[in-house]
Amino acid sequence: MMRVLLAYPYDPRDYWCIPPLSLGYIACGLIVNGFKGDIFIEDLRKEKIPPNEFPVYVKRKYGKIDFLGFQTFSPVISIVNEYVKAYKRENPDCIFSVGGPHAIFETEDCFHRIPDLNYAFLGEAEEALSIVLSGGEPDSNIAYRKNGEIAKKKRVFLEDLDKYPMPAWEIMPRPDEYPLRPVGFFTRGRKVAPVIATRGCPYNCSYCGAPQSSGKKLRKRSPELVAKEVEYLVSKYKIDEIHFLDDNLTFDRDYTLSICKYMKDIGVAWNCPNGVRLDRLDPELVIEMEKSGCYAFSVGIESGSEKVLQLMRRGGDVIKKEKIREKVEMVKRYTKIRVTAFFILGFPGATYEDDKETINFALSLPIDHAAFGCFAPLPGSAEWEKLKFQGKTPDPSSLCIWKFSYVPEGRSKKELDRLKIEAFLRFYLRPRYILNVLKGIKSFDQVWMVMKRFLENK
């Protein structure tokens, strides 16, 4: 009987530590499609297991593994290779695979950096992995070595998300045993679990690869199934806060209102830390969101310069500063929902003055928290493709959005670092905002995250 381990790698640079939903959905796909072997899911972040300890850890906990799949992102691709090398030395017959954004956008790089790699899954793998493990050859969403070359099949997206009703929580690490280090830092509850209701993003922001990763068409799980998953998490694990990690939960207004109806009946707090589009919000919607338990969400404002917003291809009303201000003020006028705003410093084409304008704009808005990220040309984004065309792409494993790992032409790292420190200190060293941070801390893990972010901004 084949034994399959799906693993999320440990990167000491990570801030967040949350259950790996993607691996849970892949495991669900194996179960629904009739896989008869053993399936295990391991979050190496949670256990803090580095590559050199991995083989002994796996042997002690799971025994011998026949198929090992890693979720991977560009910054951790080299770390994943260390895990593969370590396990290959102890188990030379093991089959290795990767999935995730780097596998989709830089497939050949995955095989180059991981010489022992057998497969790369190019997007949603619920069906492709099931076919591979049954001895077949998928006709989509996979790449593999063939005659010294990398063979890549076409990419397709699942149309019926309800076919795989929810992540296989029963074999995932228990969500109630995770450290309180969720996306977005601060919580109202103490036991938090992530949920994804939709997949896809119809927008074209040039710094983001989400539309290429999950498709431009918004695909939705039925609200009933989303509610069933939330009810399961609340009853089984006593979860007291749900984080919707969708790229665009509020894109379809009627769908969002349906989710609100179910969440109100369940009676659990919820948050959208991954962000919602400001231009998809209106008074009725935010009022219903708050009534249903939504106490916070994040919004992508990104810049205080309309010139830069145009360069970012933000589209819609969020390229006009007065429209952004109107929407934020509308949320605050009708609700007490806590608003966190995302901003990007150091975007290509932005000047020192543009970034100063962004900082000043952030200070002028009635938002509760601000996250000043550092531009990084992530694989899959239009900005990455521009650099690729010019032959100027940086090492993807060096990229980071919390430090300036990439400096656009005409800017200096020293200047950008100073701007980031200025943004952080000017925003948070105000009495009300210091109090906001202190009120939001509920665990030593959150203290650690706040201190880590503070020290990295010095």
KAZIFEN-V147274 format. One record per run of one state. SS is the DSSP state (h for helix, s for strand, l for the rest). FROM is the first residue (numbers start at 0). LEN is the number of residues. If there is no record, write none. Layout:
{{SS | FROM | LEN} {SS | FROM | LEN}}
This chain:
{{l | 0 | 2} {s | 2 | 6} {l | 8 | 8} {s | 16 | 1} {l | 17 | 3} {h | 20 | 12} {l | 32 | 5} {s | 37 | 6} {h | 43 | 4} {l | 47 | 3} {h | 50 | 12} {l | 62 | 4} {s | 66 | 5} {l | 71 | 2} {h | 73 | 17} {l | 90 | 4} {s | 94 | 5} {l | 99 | 1} {h | 100 | 5} {l | 105 | 1} {h | 106 | 7} {l | 113 | 5} {s | 118 | 3} {l | 121 | 6} {h | 127 | 6} {l | 133 | 6} {s | 139 | 1} {l | 140 | 1} {s | 141 | 5} {l | 146 | 2} {s | 148 | 4} {l | 152 | 1} {s | 153 | 1} {l | 154 | 6} {h | 160 | 3} {l | 163 | 11} {h | 174 | 3} {l | 177 | 3} {s | 180 | 1} {l | 181 | 10} {s | 191 | 4} {l | 195 | 2} {s | 197 | 2} {l | 199 | 10} {h | 209 | 5} {l | 214 | 4} {s | 218 | 2} {l | 220 | 2} {h | 222 | 15} {l | 237 | 3} {s | 240 | 4} {l | 244 | 8} {h | 252 | 14} {l | 266 | 2} {s | 268 | 8} {l | 276 | 1} {h | 277 | 3} {l | 280 | 2} {h | 282 | 9} {l | 291 | 2} {s | 293 | 9} {l | 302 | 3} {h | 305 | 6} {l | 311 | 4} {h | 315 | 4} {l | 319 | 1} {h | 320 | 14} {l | 334 | 3} {s | 337 | 8} {l | 345 | 6} {h | 351 | 13} {l | 364 | 4} {s | 368 | 6} {l | 374 | 7} {h | 381 | 9} {l | 390 | 5} {h | 395 | 3} {l | 398 | 14} {h | 412 | 16} {l | 428 | 2} {h | 430 | 10} {l | 440 | 3} {h | 443 | 13} {l | 456 | 2}}
